[in-house]
Amino acid sequence: MKLTMNLPGIPPRTSDVIIGEGLLQDLPAALRSYLEGRVAYWIWDENVWNLWKERIEKWSWGEWLKGHLILFPASEPNKRLAAVEELGRQLAVAGADRESALVAVGGGVTGDVVGFLASIYMRGIPHFQVPTTLLAQVDSSVGGKTGVDLPEGKNLLGTFHQPGAIWMDAQFLETLPDEQLRQGMAEVIKTAMIGDEVLWKYLESHSEAIKKRERDALVRVVTACCIIKAKVVESDERESGYRRILNLGHTVGHALERLSEYRIRHGDAVAMGMVVAAKLALKRGLIIRGDLDRLEKLCEAWELPVRIPPEFSPKEIIFALKTDKKRVGKTLHFILPVRIGEVMDCDDLDMGELEDALASLRGK
């Protein structure tokens, strides 16, 4: 299946999302039509490369990778400017120029770092994404956001740089560790909560099929999430308004990640953030108790946490929000659920409300 995002600009731009299984084997041929004569430099997450290199070698990719392969030790602590500089230097030594393009093969960290590098290398060159984790396929690879972290917060340095195309191969998910599948499901649940009640009901009834890595289930979930995100990005590429709905769970989530020095993984943090948002919505009378219960139940089905670790006080979490990039002046935009499949952007949240919600959800 192919989705095409039509984006504004002079001239208008497009970004294709190709979803299926067995796409990787023929990727060089598929990529050729997008390169328009450019030379591709492949930046692979080194762990993904080690899992797939034997198959790649059998597929006669040699002419594509010879002298054009860079392995990246992807990890959240490595999502820093130092990594961008190191990759940039490797590209320069390899001879990459303005007529080159980058191909990122890996999870969210790889995609974010390579996308950021592509946006600034020689003042910007094209790039393409091949996301290999569920989290990257349903969220971070789509939409053109790139970024690296600072000690003060996540993604504080970043750009908008749309990939020319994104290939999502369900085969990658078959070798994905259970923990990474679990983390990705937090973003799937978030996507269903913001805009797809049908997907939500599917998740409630088909969790076992997804856990068993049944391809039809995986492709259906990835496709549904990409359709929703593509529509949001088309309407608000630069996150000036509507695109903020994609941040459900991420405000508190990012604060928890940073406070824990990234011991709390992204999916776990987003799950806790969604429950906090739902609790706030319940207090305001925006959502019914039954929908909050359904959210907690679905998270728990994937062993995603629904309570805040006791070592983090509400005041610590609120203080960490001061560097959240979603803050505009003194206003912190907070996405709250209205019902399953619908959310709203709240810009009048009182910190006392948030402190009460955090306290009520603090674990013991």
C-alpha positions, -999 to +999 in steps of 0.1 A: +000+000+000+012+035-008+001+067+009+012+101-004+014+131+018+008+163-002+027+192+015+026+229+008+055+248-007+069+263-039+068+239-056+045+217-036+061+186-021+052+150-016+063+123+008+054+087+001+047+060+027+050+025+014+037-003+037+039-040+031+060-071+036+091-082+018+099-046+007+135-047+018+148-072-008+139-049-037+145-016-019+175-005-040+154-007-072+125+011-055+148+038-042+163+044-076+132+062-090+134+086-060+171+094-061+170+111-095+207+103-101+218+111-066+243+088-047+227+071-017+246+068+016+231+042+039+232+048+077+221+016+095+215+010+132+244-014+138+222-038+157+197-040+128+226-044+103+240-074+123+206-090+122+201-085+085+235-084+069+235-121+058+203-116+039+215-083+024+246-100+011+225-127-005+204-100-022+234-086-041+233-052-026+270-049-030+271-021-056+248+000-034+267-004-002+303-005-012+318+027+003+284+040+011+275+021+043+278+037+078+269+019+110+254+039+138+254+028+174+218+039+180+207+045+216+189+073+234+221+085+251+237+087+216+209+110+203+232+140+207+250+166+186+282+146+190+267+117+170+256+141+143+291+155+140+306+121+139+282+109+111+288+141+092+325+137+093+322+101+080+300+114+052+326+141+043+354+115+043+334+092+021+328+120-004+291+128+001+282+161-015+251+181-024+241+155-050+240+128-023+211+115-003+209+097+030+189+065+038+182+058+075+176+022+084+168+017+121+145+028+149+134+062+160+168+074+172+184+065+139+157+082+120+157+114+141+195+117+140+199+110+103+170+132+094+186+161+113+219+154+097+203+155+062+186+188+070+220+205+077+246+186+058+258+210+030+227+231+040+203+202+033+202+171+012+173+146+006+168+116+029+147+085+030+135+064+060+134+027+065+120+024+100+126-010+117+107-007+150+070-005+156+074+029+173+093+043+143+069+029+118+037+042+134+051+075+146+086+090+144+094+083+108+063+100+094+059+137+094+094+152+089+103+160+125+140+155+132+160+162+164+186+155+190+185+159+227+201+183+251+207+176+288+179+201+294+153+182+274+143+160+245+145+171+209+153+207+218+175+209+187+157+199+156+143+207+122+114+199+099+128+179+069+104+156+051+118+123+038+112+117+001+098+083+009+094+059+038+094+021+034+077+001+062+084-036+060+065-058+084+094-083+082+113-061+106+087-065+132+090-102+132+126-100+146+118-071+170+123-079+206+091-082+227+101-051+247+104-029+216+071-042+203+056-033+237+071+002+236+057+008+201+022-002+212+021+029+234+022+051+202-004+028+186-027+033+215-021+070+214-029+072+177-062+053+182-071+076+211-066+108+191-085+098+160-096+062+153-122+045+175-123+016+150-086+010+155-091+012+192-117-016+191-094-036+169-067-033+195-090-044+223-099-075+204-067-084+185-039-078+210-030-115+209-027-115+171-003-085+173+017-102+201+021-133+178+034-110+151+007-121+126+015-101+095-020-091+086-025-077+121+009-058+120+002-044+085-033-033+095-021-015+127+008+002+109-014+013+080-042+027+102-017+047+123+000+061+092-033+071+076-041+091+107-007+107+110-005+116+073-038+134+075-027+154+105+007+163+090-009+174+057-031+198+076-004+212+099+031+203+089+049+227+112+028+220+143+013+255+146-020+241+158-038+209+148-007+187+147-003+192+185-029+164+190-001+140+182+015+150+215-011+132+236+009+117+266+042+133+255+042+164+278+044+144+310+060+115+292+091+136+281+095+150+316+095+115+331+121+103+305+144+131+313+140+129+351+148+092+350+178+099+327+161+078+301+158+047+323+121+051+316+116+042+280+096+063+256+065+040+253+062+036+291+065+073+295+039+080+269+015+055+285+018+072+319+014+106+302-018+095+285-033+083+318-024+116+334-041+135+305-072+113+308-073+119+346-072+156+340-100+153+314-121+133+338-117+160+365-128+186+340-158+165+329-145+161+294-143+123+294-164+096+311-149+072+337-155+043+314-131+056+287-103+062+313-109+026+325-106+013+289-073+033+284-058+018+316-070-017+306-055-015+271-022-002+285-021-030+311-028-056+284+006-046+270+022-043+304+025-005+300+025+014+333-005+034+344+009+048+376+038+073+381+069+059+398+069+070+435+105+084+432+093+113+411+072+139+430+046+160+412+066+191+418+097+176+402+077+166+371+061+200+368+095+217+371+108+195+343+080+208+321+096+242+320+119+232+292+092+213+272+094+225+236+056+225+234+055+255+258+047+288+240+057+316+263+040+309+296+014+287+279+018+249+280-004+232+255-018+200+269-037+175+248-067+160+267-090+132+255-127+139+250-136+103+242-120+073+225-110+087+191-111+124+199-089+148+218-087+186+224-059+211+228-060+227+263-041+259+268-056+270+302-043+242+324-036+252+359-005+237+374-025+229+406-048+207+385-018+189+371-002+185+405-034+169+418-036+145+389+000+135+392-004+129+430-035+108+425-016+086+400+016+083+420+026+047+427+035+033+461 
